[in-house]
Amino acid sequence: IKKQQQDVLGFLEANKIEFEEKDIAANEENRKWMRENVPEDSRPASGNPLPPRLFNDSRSLDYNAFFEARENNAVYAFLGLTAPPGSKVGEHL
């Protein structure tokens, strides 16, 4: 989990994509918020959803989908953002 979190944070920071990080390990309110905001169809069959999770408006995105979008050069479209001019990471899925 830690490696995946570092992967997501590193990508967002390197591409100057604004984000708000919520630590669910040290903050019960953040943990509760994440559990309440992960859509039913994205929840595991048992237990709680695991980080890292990305949220954009009402969308909850998991690491596997993020990784696939990154591999396909479609992260900006995946995140629902407009790619900066000249970016290869802006193609649509």
Secondary structure, 3 states (H helix, E strand, C coil): CHHHHHHHHHHHHHCCCCCCCCCCCCCHHHHHHHHHHCCHHHCCCCCCCCCCEEEECCEEEEHHHHHHHHHCCCHHHHHCCCCCCCCCCCCCC
